[in-house]
Amino acid sequence: MENDFGRARPDGHEGPLTSSQARDALDRLGLDGAKLAERVVTPWWYHPVLGLIVAVLTGAQALPGAASFIVMALGIVAIPLLTATYNRLYGISITQPAGPRGRRLSHTMFGALVLAMLTALAVKLTGTAPWWGLLPAAFAFGVIVVFGRRYDDVLRGELARGAGGRA
């Protein structure tokens, strides 16, 4: 198998890296992961605001008629505004889990939110009073706040350890 790594080295020299240079580069990557983990700090307000947005999206499923679509549209617009605000204030954006624990936790959160939205939709489809949609909305809020903070802790740990491939 052939590669182009030896042709364009960042230090300007020609030829492949020596084993000591490769170890040094890997050590620097590990330090970069630890520095990144220190920068990935979620402010106290982020998860409650995101939880509120997701709760509104969830509860909107139970609303009658056009109100459901209007509230959903507002919620869909609010999420990018929240993430853009976070990115502007903190200068960092994490788009995916850093390792297997983070992936499992994000899948668990996603499954719980799908269940909450389907439950709120069932409220609408069964003709139950729309205020019953507050229960799955409150559940979705709790999932985001509790699991979101836990996810942040796991993410920082995986970044610091460089655990992209470790369980």
PyMOL commands that set and color helices and strands:
alter all, ss='L'
color gray80, all
select helices_A, chain A and resi 19-39+46-60+65-90+100-125+130-161
alter helices_A, ss='H'
color red, helices_A
deselect
rebuild
show_as cartoon
